[in-house]
Amino acid sequence: MNTPDWLKLTSAALESTFDAILILDIVPGQPRILYANPAAERLTGYPKPDLEGHNPRMLESENISQQIISEVVSNVRSNLPYQCRAQFKRKDGSTYWAELSLSPIDIEPQGRYWISTHRDLSSEMRAQEALKNRDDLYQLILNNSPGLYRMYNREGRCVYASAASERMLGYAPNEMVGMSFDLLHPEDHGHLTDADIEEIWQGKADYRAYEYRVVHRSGRTLWVSSTMRVIGHPEQPGERLLLVVTEDITSRKKAQQEAREQNQRYTSLLELKYRILLANQPLEVAEEAIKLALPLTEYEFGFFISFQEENLHLEAFHGANPEVRQQIEHVLARNTRATVLQLLEGTKPLFIGAENTRIGKTDVQNRKLFRAFALLPIHADGEVYGAISFVHRGHIEVSPSTQRLLGAIEERVSLAYSKLVDIQRLEASREETMRTLGLALEYRDYETKGHTDRVIELCQKLGEGVGLDEETLKELRWGAYLHDIGKIATPDAVLLKPGKLDPEEWAIIKQHPVVGFELTRSIPSLPERTLDIVLHHQERWNGSGYPEGLSGKTIPFLARLFAVVDVYDALTSERPYKKAFSHEAAISQLWKEAGTLLDPELVQVFVQVMTEPVPEA
């Protein structure tokens, strides 16, 4: 099944909704409309170009109270949603009533935007106005309105209910008479308090609008939107009543919830795509996918199973306690890579419910821990490297939207995993190429045989000892491989001369760092710190080195570090003109050269890492 394009679906929903929707960029002093849907054009009379890029306050009518403007400003400053009913102005100067909903949305990394929804209330408000001025239509409008009209006395008892009460709530109008707000959902009593209603009675607000849940006669729950205001009694002048106009918004709430879930899923996919770009290791990609997807599914927890030869290894666990993790580790220990591949039978996601007892030829009965689970193969070039699993220990029904989401995530993670595996292979290939260049020099100069691998091992130890990160350790290794590459241009008569070099020959030898630098500087993948080692590995702490005679900390750090390793290896290696130093003698010589030829701090760390006991296996 193809994964829906959530961006297109969201865009189509915005374009087809009956409510006018504006997306705003509210910058202090210069708010502007970024997007207006067709319903906004119809409602305001402005064509799209006359709305987009312009200040949304052009829609304000002179009938909008200063209180509403102040509340909007206050909520925007506090990044809080806002809802009210007000009159707005069309392009032709006429006005319309609308229910304004203003909500902030955060989209990383762009920033915060606002969604402004105008639901046309013109018909409803005209009907309310007719209640005051047209007694002959009063009952007709109420009884035929899709909304429910109720009137309450000062004691909070219903004295009138329109015919819609039976259709909306299951109670006939005469059954509603005498009721208070008895049908309010127990969890929503805090949304509609006696204090709120008292404020309306006291005239502190012209009206109040609420969204809350009520319980239908059948027991099912409905979402409703009610507007409350105090009016004069239609038959007893001087007596006041509380008019409550209620609309069933259950469908709208459901659509909003579905839209929020779709938006969450779309946002999560965008976030995952962004995190994938930042990931350096395949495991990071799987871990980010689990953390982002788990809250959007019906599952309890998720984890990544990696293949280590034929064994299964648990990684990137999220959503349950350590005891559950241990139980999963025991399950994985009893199974193998072949078990997982047999379950998958390919590279498509697998969704198993509690009722399934067999998957293909595999018996999956008696699984207390994995009653409902999803298995997403992470693959590249047809090879499965592992699987992401989402699990629930109970009997659940996984929605099609969850399956589509996890299918989309499996595709993205597998693609990213494939790229990172290719990058790792490329890195390994480049590393081996560097090593081959170093070894090639050894074959030319037999006196230094084994030098490359020895200094690489020592550099790794010293680099870890001073706390270098993985990227810097890589740059150090590459510099160690290539440090003597310039000797490729040194004549054999000089490089292989068994005796002491004369001044002219010594001058040729001293050119090898510069030659090596010139040979390697044009390689685009070589980091600057690797080139520093090639050019400056023969510099000395007191300035007596070459080719530039740098001293102290003006010598690049990795070049200073490599110099300690290079000198130690030279001391402990046999040459035609000297015997190999013992480890102890070499360390003693390093201490003598610390502060004169070598960086004393790095010598101290080197001695420390070289004398630490080797941990037992």
C-alpha positions in Angstrom: 0.0 0.0 0.0 1.4 3.4 -1.0 1.9 5.9 1.9 -0.3 9.0 1.5 1.4 12.3 1.0 0.4 13.9 4.3 1.4 17.4 3.0 -1.0 17.1 0.1 -3.7 15.7 2.2 -3.3 18.6 4.7 -3.3 21.1 2.0 -6.4 19.7 0.4 -8.2 19.7 3.7 -7.4 23.4 4.2 -8.6 24.2 0.6 -11.9 22.3 0.9 -13.1 23.2 4.5 -16.2 25.4 4.9 -14.5 27.5 7.6 -12.4 30.5 6.6 -8.8 29.7 7.5 -5.9 32.2 7.6 -2.3 31.4 8.5 -0.7 34.4 10.2 2.9 35.5 10.9 2.4 37.8 13.9 5.5 39.9 14.1 5.1 42.8 16.6 3.9 45.9 14.7 3.6 44.1 11.3 1.4 41.1 11.4 0.6 39.6 8.0 -1.5 37.0 6.4 0.7 34.2 4.9 -2.2 32.0 3.5 -5.9 32.3 3.0 -8.1 29.4 1.9 -11.0 29.7 -0.7 -13.6 29.8 2.2 -11.8 33.0 3.4 -12.1 34.6 0.0 -15.8 33.8 -0.1 -16.5 35.0 3.5 -14.5 38.3 3.3 -15.1 39.1 -0.3 -11.3 39.7 -0.8 -9.5 37.7 -3.5 -6.5 35.7 -2.3 -3.9 38.3 -3.5 -5.7 41.0 -1.5 -5.5 38.9 1.7 -2.1 37.3 1.5 0.8 39.6 2.6 -1.6 42.1 4.2 -2.4 43.0 7.8 -5.2 40.8 9.2 -6.6 43.9 11.1 -8.1 45.1 7.8 -10.9 42.7 8.6 -11.8 44.4 11.9 -15.1 46.2 12.0 -16.0 49.2 14.1 -18.3 46.9 16.1 -15.4 44.9 17.6 -15.0 45.9 21.2 -11.7 47.1 22.6 -12.0 44.3 25.2 -11.8 41.7 22.4 -8.8 43.4 20.8 -7.0 43.6 24.2 -7.7 39.9 24.9 -6.3 38.9 21.4 -3.1 40.9 22.0 -2.7 39.5 25.5 -3.2 35.9 24.4 -0.8 36.3 21.4 1.9 37.7 23.7 1.4 34.8 26.0 1.3 32.3 23.1 -2.2 31.1 24.2 -5.1 30.1 21.9 -8.1 32.5 21.8 -11.7 32.1 20.9 -14.5 34.7 20.6 -17.5 35.8 18.5 -17.2 39.2 16.8 -18.3 41.2 13.7 -15.8 41.5 10.9 -15.7 43.7 7.8 -15.9 42.5 4.2 -14.3 44.1 1.3 -17.5 45.8 0.3 -17.9 47.4 3.8 -20.6 45.0 5.0 -20.1 43.0 8.2 -20.4 39.4 9.1 -20.5 37.6 12.4 -17.9 34.9 12.9 -16.6 32.7 15.6 -12.8 33.5 15.7 -10.4 30.7 16.8 -6.8 31.8 17.0 -4.2 29.1 17.8 -0.4 29.1 17.8 1.6 26.4 15.9 5.3 25.8 16.2 7.2 24.4 13.2 10.9 23.8 13.7 13.1 25.3 12.6 11.0 28.1 11.0 9.3 29.3 14.1 5.8 30.1 15.5 2.8 30.9 13.3 -0.9 31.3 14.1 -4.0 29.7 12.5 -7.0 31.9 12.5 -10.4 30.2 11.8 -13.5 32.2 11.0 -16.7 30.2 11.3 -19.5 32.2 9.7 -22.2 32.9 12.3 -24.1 35.4 10.4 -27.2 33.3 10.1 -27.1 32.3 13.7 -26.6 35.8 14.9 -29.4 37.1 12.7 -31.6 34.5 14.2 -30.7 35.7 17.7 -31.5 39.3 16.7 -34.8 38.2 15.3 -35.7 36.8 18.8 -35.8 40.4 20.1 -37.6 42.1 17.1 -39.8 39.6 15.5 -42.2 37.8 17.8 -44.1 36.2 14.9 -41.0 34.3 13.8 -39.7 33.5 17.3 -41.1 30.0 17.7 -40.6 29.1 14.1 -36.9 29.9 14.1 -36.3 28.1 17.4 -38.1 25.0 16.4 -36.5 24.7 13.0 -33.0 25.8 13.9 -30.3 23.1 13.8 -29.0 24.4 17.1 -30.7 23.8 20.5 -32.1 26.8 22.3 -32.7 26.7 26.0 -33.8 29.3 28.6 -32.9 29.1 32.3 -34.2 31.2 35.2 -32.2 32.7 37.9 -32.4 29.5 39.9 -30.6 27.6 37.1 -33.7 25.7 36.0 -34.6 25.2 32.3 -37.9 27.0 31.5 -37.8 26.4 27.8 -36.2 24.1 25.3 -36.5 24.1 21.5 -37.5 21.0 19.5 -33.9 20.3 18.7 -33.4 18.9 22.3 -34.9 15.5 21.3 -32.7 15.2 18.2 -29.6 16.4 19.9 -29.9 15.1 23.5 -32.6 12.4 23.3 -34.9 14.4 25.6 -38.3 16.0 24.5 -38.6 19.7 25.2 -41.1 19.1 28.1 -38.6 16.7 29.7 -35.9 19.3 29.6 -38.0 21.8 31.5 -37.0 21.8 35.2 -33.5 20.4 34.5 -30.4 22.2 35.5 -27.1 21.6 33.8 -27.5 17.9 34.6 -26.3 16.5 31.3 -22.8 18.0 31.6 -20.1 15.4 31.4 -18.5 14.7 34.8 -15.0 15.6 33.6 -16.1 19.0 32.2 -17.7 20.5 35.3 -14.6 22.6 35.7 -15.1 24.1 32.2 -18.6 25.5 33.1 -18.7 26.7 36.7 -21.4 28.5 38.7 -19.0 31.5 38.9 -18.9 31.7 35.1 -22.7 31.7 34.8 -23.0 34.3 37.7 -20.7 36.7 35.8 -23.1 36.6 32.8 -26.1 37.2 35.1 -24.3 40.2 36.6 -23.6 41.7 33.2 -19.8 41.4 33.5 -19.9 39.9 30.0 -22.3 40.2 27.1 -22.1 36.5 26.5 -19.9 33.5 27.1 -19.0 30.8 24.6 -18.0 27.3 25.8 -17.1 24.0 24.3 -17.7 21.0 26.5 -19.2 17.5 26.6 -22.7 16.4 27.4 -24.1 12.9 28.0 -26.9 11.9 25.6 -29.9 10.0 26.9 -28.5 6.8 25.4 -25.2 7.3 27.4 -23.0 8.3 24.6 -20.9 11.5 24.8 -21.4 14.5 22.6 -19.2 17.6 22.1 -21.2 20.8 22.0 -20.5 24.5 21.7 -22.8 26.8 23.7 -23.2 30.5 23.6 -24.8 32.0 26.8 -26.3 35.5 27.2 -28.9 37.2 29.4 -32.1 38.3 27.6 -35.5 39.7 28.7 -38.3 37.3 29.3 -40.4 37.1 26.1 -43.7 37.1 28.1 -42.8 38.8 31.4 -41.1 42.2 30.8 -38.6 43.0 33.5 -37.7 39.4 34.2 -34.5 38.1 32.8 -33.5 34.7 31.4 -30.3 33.0 30.5 -30.4 32.0 26.8 -28.2 29.0 25.9 -27.7 28.3 22.2 -26.1 24.9 21.7 -24.6 23.3 18.6 -23.5 19.7 18.2 -19.8 19.9 17.3 -19.0 16.2 17.7 -18.2 15.7 14.0 -16.1 18.9 14.0 -14.2 17.7 17.1 -13.6 14.3 15.6 -12.3 15.9 12.4 -10.1 18.3 14.4 -8.7 15.4 16.4 -8.0 13.4 13.2 -6.4 16.5 11.7 -4.2 17.0 14.8 -3.2 13.3 14.7 -2.4 13.6 11.0 -0.5 16.8 11.6 1.4 15.2 14.5 2.3 12.3 12.2 3.4 14.6 9.4 5.4 16.7 11.8 7.0 13.6 13.3 8.0 12.5 9.8 9.5 15.9 9.1 11.3 15.8 12.4 12.6 12.3 11.7 13.8 13.4 8.3 15.6 16.3 10.0 17.1 14.1 12.7 18.2 11.6 10.1 20.2 14.3 8.4 22.0 15.0 11.7 22.6 11.3 12.5 26.2 9.9 12.2 25.5 6.3 13.1 22.8 3.9 11.8 21.7 3.2 15.4 21.0 6.9 16.0 18.5 6.8 13.1 16.6 3.8 14.6 16.6 5.4 18.0 15.2 8.7 16.8 12.5 6.8 14.8 11.3 4.9 17.9 11.2 8.0 20.1 9.2 10.0 17.6 6.8 7.3 16.5 6.0 5.6 19.8 3.7 8.3 21.3 1.7 8.4 18.0 0.8 4.7 18.1 -1.3 2.4 20.3 1.8 0.4 21.3 3.4 0.4 24.8 7.1 0.3 24.0 9.6 0.0 21.1 13.1 -1.2 20.5 15.7 -1.9 17.8 17.0 -5.4 17.2 20.4 -5.5 15.6 22.0 -8.5 14.0 25.4 -9.5 15.3 26.2 -12.4 13.0 23.5 -14.9 14.0 22.7 -13.4 17.4 20.1 -10.8 18.2 21.1 -7.7 20.2 18.6 -5.3 21.9 19.3 -1.6 21.4 17.4 1.7 21.5 14.7 0.6 24.0 12.0 3.1 24.9 8.6 3.1 26.7 8.7 0.5 29.5 10.6 -0.2 32.7 14.0 -2.1 33.0 12.3 -5.3 34.0 10.5 -5.4 30.6 13.8 -4.8 28.9 15.3 -7.8 30.7 12.4 -10.0 29.7 12.9 -9.0 26.0 16.6 -9.7 26.2 15.8 -13.2 27.5 13.4 -13.7 24.6 16.0 -12.5 22.0 18.7 -14.7 23.6 16.6 -17.7 22.8 16.2 -16.7 19.1 18.4 -16.0 16.2 18.7 -13.8 13.1 17.1 -16.6 11.1 14.0 -16.5 13.4 13.4 -12.8 12.6 14.0 -13.3 8.9 11.6 -16.2 8.9 8.9 -14.1 10.5 9.4 -11.2 8.0 9.7 -13.3 4.9 10.9 -10.2 3.0 11.4 -6.5 3.6 7.8 -5.4 4.3 6.5 -4.3 7.7 4.7 -7.0 9.7 1.7 -6.3 12.0 0.6 -9.1 14.3 -2.5 -8.9 16.6 -3.2 -10.8 19.8 -5.5 -13.2 17.9 -2.8 -14.4 15.5 -1.3 -17.8 16.4 0.7 -18.4 13.2 2.7 -16.2 10.9 3.3 -18.2 7.7 5.0 -21.4 8.8 6.0 -20.0 12.2 4.0 -20.8 15.4 3.6 -17.7 17.6 1.4 -19.0 20.3 1.9 -18.4 24.1 3.5 -15.0 23.7 2.6 -13.1 26.9 5.1 -10.3 26.2 4.4 -9.8 22.5 0.6 -10.1 22.2 0.4 -7.3 19.7 3.5 -6.2 17.8 4.9 -4.6 14.7 8.1 -5.6 13.1 9.7 -3.2 10.7 12.7 -4.6 8.8 15.6 -2.2 8.4 17.3 -3.1 5.1 19.7 -1.8 2.5 20.2 -3.3 -1.0 17.9 -6.2 -0.2 19.8 -7.2 3.0 18.1 -6.9 6.4 20.4 -5.4 9.1 17.9 -5.5 11.9 14.4 -4.6 12.8 12.4 -2.0 14.8 9.7 -3.5 16.9 6.7 -1.9 18.6 4.9 -4.0 21.2 1.8 -4.1 23.4 1.3 -6.7 26.1 -2.5 -6.5 25.9 -5.3 -6.9 23.3 -5.3 -3.8 21.2 -6.5 -2.8 17.7 -3.9 -1.0 15.7 -5.4 1.6 13.4 -4.7 1.8 9.7 -3.2 5.3 10.2 -0.7 3.8 12.7 0.2 1.1 10.1 0.6 3.8 7.4 2.8 5.9 9.8 5.1 3.0 10.7 5.3 1.9 7.0 6.4 5.4 6.1 9.0 5.4 9.0 10.3 2.0 7.9 10.9 3.4 4.4 12.7 6.5 5.6 14.8 4.7 8.3 15.8 2.0 5.8 16.8 4.6 3.2 18.8 6.5 5.8 20.3 3.3 7.2 21.4 2.3 3.7 23.1 5.7 3.2 24.9 5.5 6.6 26.1 2.0 5.9 27.4 3.1 2.6 29.2 6.0 4.3 30.7 3.7 6.9 31.9 1.4 4.1 33.4 4.4 2.3 35.0 5.6 5.5 36.5 2.1 6.0 37.7 2.1 2.4 39.3 5.6 2.8 41.0 4.5 6.1 42.4 1.4 4.4 43.6 3.5 1.5 45.5 5.8 3.9 47.0 2.7 5.6 48.1 1.3 2.2 49.9 4.5 1.4 51.7 4.3 4.7 52.6 0.7 4.2 53.9 1.5 0.7 56.5 3.7 2.1 57.6 0.9 4.5 58.2 -1.3 1.5 60.6 1.3 0.1 62.4 1.9 3.4 62.8 -1.5 5.0 64.3 0.0 8.2 60.8 1.4 9.2 58.9 -1.9 8.6 55.9 -2.1 10.9 56.2 1.7 11.8 52.8 2.6 10.4 50.7 0.1 12.4 52.7 0.8 15.5 52.3 4.6 15.5 48.6 4.2 14.6 48.1 2.1 17.7 50.1 4.5 19.9 48.3 7.5 18.5 44.9 5.9 19.3 46.0 5.3 22.9 47.4 8.8 23.4 44.5 10.4 21.6 42.0 8.7 23.9 44.2 9.6 26.8 43.8 13.3 26.1 40.1 12.9 25.4 39.9 13.4 21.7 36.5 12.7 20.1 36.0 10.2 17.3 36.3 12.7 14.5 39.6 14.1 15.8 40.9 10.6 16.4 40.2 9.8 12.7 42.1 12.9 11.6 45.0 11.9 13.9 45.1 8.4 12.3 45.0 9.8 8.8 47.9 12.1 9.6 49.8 9.2 11.1 49.3 7.1 7.9 50.5 10.0 5.7 53.1 11.7 7.8 56.0 10.5 5.7 54.3 10.5 2.3 56.8 13.2 1.2 59.6 10.7 1.3 58.2 9.3 -1.9 60.1 12.1 -3.6 63.3 11.5 -1.7 66.0 9.8 -3.8 66.9 6.2 -2.8 70.6 7.2 -2.5 69.6 9.6 0.4 66.7 7.6 1.9 68.4 4.3 1.9 72.0 5.5 2.7 73.4 3.3 5.5 75.8 5.8 6.8 75.6 9.3 8.2 74.0 11.9 5.9 76.1 14.9 4.8 74.6 18.5 5.1 73.3 18.5 1.5 71.6 15.1 2.0 70.2 16.2 5.3 68.6 19.3 3.6 66.9 16.9 1.2 65.5 14.8 4.0 64.2 17.9 5.8 62.1 18.8 2.7 59.9 15.7 3.0 57.2 17.4 5.2 56.8 20.2 2.7 56.7 17.8 -0.2 54.1 15.6 1.6 52.0 18.7 2.4 52.1 19.8 -1.3 51.1 16.2 -2.4 48.2 15.9 0.0 46.8 19.5 0.3 44.8 19.1 -3.0 42.9 16.0 -1.6 39.5 17.5 -0.8 38.6 14.9 1.8 41.7 15.5 4.0 40.9 17.6 7.1 43.2 20.6 7.9 44.4 18.9 11.1 45.5 15.9 9.1 47.6 18.2 6.9 49.0 19.8 10.0 50.5 16.5 11.0 52.0 15.9 7.5 53.6 19.4 7.5 54.6 19.9 11.1 55.4 16.4 12.6 59.1 17.3 12.7 58.7 20.6 14.5 60.1 20.6 18.1 59.0 22.3 21.3 62.1 24.5 21.5 61.9 25.6 17.8 64.8 23.4 16.6 62.6 21.4 14.3 61.7 21.8 10.6 60.4 22.9 8.1 59.3 26.2 9.7 61.0 26.2 13.1 57.8 26.5 15.1 58.0 26.3 18.9 55.7 25.6 21.9 52.0 25.8 21.3 52.4 27.5 18.0 52.9 23.9 16.7 49.5 22.5 15.9 48.2 20.2 18.7 47.9 17.0 16.7 51.4 17.5 15.2 52.8 17.9 18.8 50.9 14.7 19.9 52.2 12.7 16.9 55.8 13.8 17.5 55.7 12.2 21.0 54.5 8.9 19.4 57.0 9.1 16.5 60.0 9.7 18.7 59.0 6.8 21.0 58.6 4.4 18.1 62.0 5.6 16.6 63.7 5.0 20.0 62.2 1.5 20.4 62.9 0.4 16.8 66.2 -1.1 15.7 68.2 0.8 13.0 71.6 0.0 11.3 73.1 2.8 13.3 71.6 1.9 16.7 70.0 -0.8 18.8 66.4 -0.6 19.9 65.8 1.1 23.3 63.9 -0.9 25.9 60.5 0.6 26.9 61.9 1.9 30.1 64.9 3.5 28.4 62.7 5.1 25.8 60.4 6.5 28.5 63.5 7.9 30.3 64.6 9.6 27.1 61.1 11.1 26.5 61.3 12.7 30.0 64.7 14.2 29.0 63.2 15.6 25.8 60.0 16.9 27.5 60.0 20.7 27.6 62.9 20.9 25.1 62.0 18.8 22.0 58.6 17.5 23.0 55.4 19.0 24.6 55.8 18.2 28.4 52.1 17.8 29.0 51.7 15.3 26.2 54.8 13.4 27.3 53.2 13.1 30.8 49.9 11.7 29.4 51.8 9.3 27.1 53.8 7.9 30.0 50.6 7.5 32.0 48.7 5.6 29.3 51.8 3.4 28.5 52.1 2.4 32.1 48.4 1.7 32.9 47.8 -2.0 33.5 46.0 -3.9 30.8 42.5 -4.9 31.9 41.8 -8.6 32.2 39.6 -10.1 29.4 
